[in-house]
Amino acid sequence: MDLQDQLKNLFPDHVEEKTTSNNNEDSGIWIQDAPIICKYEKRKGKPITILEGYTGATEDFKILAKDIKTKLSVGGSFKDDKIIIQGDFRDKIMQILKDKGFKVKRVGG
C-alpha cells in the first residue's frame, strides 16, 4: 500500500485538486521563470548558437539539448552549463523553446 492509498483510507471524502506547476508534463523538464539566453557567435569562422541561463537540473538541460539537436538535425554539445548548437538557428530554437513553455531572450543581433 503506497502513500496515496493510505491517504485515501484516512480521508475518504477528500477530492484531489489538479495544481499547475513549472514542470513540463510532456518531457519532465523544469520550466523556469527567468528567460534562457539565446546568442550567436562565430568560432573559428563558423557560426554557432549558444543557450545559457537554465537554472534547473543539469540532466534536464542535457535532455533539452538532445531534443533541440534532434528536431533541428544538427550537431552540438553541452559544456559548462551551456548548449552549443552548430549553425545559426536562433529563430528556430527560440520557437522550439517557446512551444515548450520557456521564456527566451535573444542576445547579440
Stockholm file with secondary structure:
# STOCKHOLM 1.0

chainA/1-109         MDLQDQLKNLFPDHVEEKTTSNNNEDSGIWIQDAPIICKYEKRKGKPITILEGYTGATEDFKILAKDIKTKLSVGGSFKDDKIIIQGDFRDKIMQILKDKGFKVKRVGG
#=GR chainA/1-109 SS CCHHHHHHHHCTTCCCCCCCCSBCTTTCCBCCSSCEEEEEEEETTEEEEEEECCCSCHHHHHHHHHHHHHHHTCCEEEETTEEEEESCCHHHHHHHHHHHTCCEEEECC
#=GC SS_cons         CCHHHHHHHHCTTCCCCCCCCSBCTTTCCBCCSSCEEEEEEEETTEEEEEEECCCSCHHHHHHHHHHHHHHHTCCEEEETTEEEEESCCHHHHHHHHHHHTCCEEEECC
//
